[in-house]
């Protein structure tokens, strides 16, 4: 029998605090299938795997998927290795409506341009089932408008020296409308010591999907 976690850190791993908030509000529950698009080494999946969720993930980095498969072998050995796939977010091979929750944590701001951003977002929306929740954390200009050096289109150099694709409030609201979704929460942005901004965007997919401007 697997030993119960002895600390909160062991139970939840390095879960994003805003994703943890969704768990606390019962928006993610054990009967749901969860797909982490751009899962990395699984920082947001520890609790879900440990608690018996149907968990899936994709990442372009083979080493990341190897790490997630090892994590799943330890915490959820019933899950097949094929639940975790080496592939880009914009070209996932999971079927339509495969998940009740899709996580895009610190992924969309690596878009090369607006076309790439839209391709990733549309693919996340495709694999999300009716009534499902899309949870995204991504870099934005909200709260630090005019502080970043433009590179090309929506790509900017941040004050910490990194380069990111940055959204703003209008773009996220427009994307919500285009997808035919509804905001579950107001947009929430954290300004990280005047270096960068991270926005939480949580959208519900309606039971009957009507996309606009597709």
Order of alpha helices (4+ residues) and beta strands (2+ residues): alpha-alpha-beta-alpha-beta-alpha-beta-beta-alpha-beta-beta-beta-beta-alpha-beta-beta-beta
